[in-house]
Amino acid sequence: LIRKIDTGVGDGANPNGLATPILVDYNDDKIADRAYAGDLQGNMWAFDLSHATDVTQWAIDYQSSGTPAPLFTAMDEDGNTQAITSKPEVTNHPSGGVMVFFGTGKYFDSGDGAAVRKNAFYGIWDDFNATNPTPVSGGRNSLLQQTITHETFTDSSGNSWLSDDVTDTVNPFTWDLRVTTEHTISWGTHRGWFIDLKSPLAVRGWEGERVVSTPLLRDGRVIFSTMIPTLDPCEYGGTSWLMELSSVDGSRLSVSPFDLNGDGAFNDSDYVTIVVSDPDGNPMEVKVPTSGKKSKVGIIKTPAVIKTKQKEFKFTSGSSGDIEQTLESLSYRDGRQSWRQLR
């Protein structure tokens, strides 16, 4: 044991636990400078490990009146904390500091499978090298919100539709799909972004969807898998969504991340048609990239990745025992090549 750092959160009545941390070498000297880890009470902690020769100075980076303070506390729209049980991912922020990416939810206690809690995925900016660095105050009100706007459903005749619960358009693909918003972040106002894991369809809504595996950062995208356990205690498994968003602001990508029609190309033939309002408030159809596709092999976790020059293959093993392959584009850049992943 080199150093034990107590967050001071949790007791016998409200037990706590820390998820797997990620170490960050911010100055490229091959020595970890910081660590980030979430806990069961929704806190994302930042640990200062920059004193390489004096581990007694390793500590939680933020304090409030002498008490350790988290970088951010994840709460749902009702003010309930959201458990963090998976390892986060980290990348540089263009204005200094880092972005910390993580999802919320847990799946190990008895009753977790049937629990329909409200979870989300977050990208939080830790500007620790600012003149006066501070943790994120104001909760989700300090963040840009993205939303799942459209999702596939199948009618009683077996027809597949993409819907925002008001208007329906034909889904021409064999995959169940999602479309999300593309709001632009303002770093003078926001300390990051989030997206609630809520279906836009009223018949589904909050389904207990959660994130219990580590996200990936690839070419300006944050990639994560969610899980929705079956609510039947006599059944096993469930399903998952593979989500791909801009790592900068959580918006949907400007190009299709998925080869949905299987032709080996990534273009508007892989887009879906949705109905939006024009500047005068009239409905109009537009073709847009998707942001998520539903697993066909049950519950999946972080995909394994094989990369070629122009394409990327993601392999996910599911709770059904089968393996699913996803062919994806590497063409998404949008001027963000300078973002680099930190290990």
C-alpha positions, 0 to 999 in steps of 0.5 A: 500500500503506497497511499490510502485516500479517504473521500469521507463519503459513506458510512454504515447507514449509507455505504459507499464504494469507489469504481475502478479509477483511470490514471492521467499523465497530463504532462507526458513525463510517463508519471501519473499526475491525476486519477479519476474515479466515481462512487456509488453515491454519484460522485466523480472524484479528482485525485492529485498525484502530482507530487511524485517524490512525496506521496503523503501529499497525494490527496483529493484535489478539491476541498470545501471548508477543509472537507474533500469535495468531488469534481461533480455529483451526478443527479437525475432530474428529480435530484436523486444521485446516480451511482457510478460503477464503471471506469471513466475515460479522459482526454485533453480539453482544448482550453486546458484541463481534461474532459472526463467521460462516464455513465451512471447505473449499477448492476450487481446488487439483488434487485438492480435488474428490476430497478427502473432508475434514471441514468445518464452519460456525462462529459465533465470539464475539469479545468484544474490548471486554471488560475482558480480551479473549481469543481462543477457547481450547479449540477446538471444546470451547469451542463449542456443537455443533449436528448434522444429525440427519435427511436425505432419501434415496430407496429403490430404488422411488423413495420419498422418506424422511427418516431419522436412520439409525435411523427413517424417515418419509415425505418429502412434498415434492419437495425433499431436506431436512435437519433439525438440532438446536435446542440452546440456547447458554450464553454463560457457557460457550460462545464460539460454536457450530459444525455439522459438515457431515456426513450422518447417514446412514452410507452418506453420512457425510463426503462432502467437503461444504464452504463456499467462498462468503460467508454471509448474515445475514437477520432473525436467520438465518445463510444459507449454501450448501455444495458437494459436488463429484462424486468422478468425475474424468471428470464436472463439477459436483456438488451443494449444500445451502442451509442456514438456521440461527439466527444466535444459536446455530446451532439450527434455526429455530422457523418454516419458512424454506422454502415447501416445498409451494408454496402461498405460505404459511409454516406447519406444512404446510411441516414434516416429521415425524421420530421423537424420544424422549419424556421416558420414552425412547419413540419419538414423531413430531413435526412440525418445520421443516427447516434445509436443502434440496438444490439441484436445479441443481448446485453453487450459491454465495451466493444473490441476494436480493429482498425484499418486505414479508412474503416473500423470494426467493432466486435461485441459479445452479447449475453445471448452467446453470439458476437456482433460486428459493427462496421464504422467510419473513421471520417469524423474529424470536424477540426478536432484532430488536436484532441488526444486521448490520455492514458 
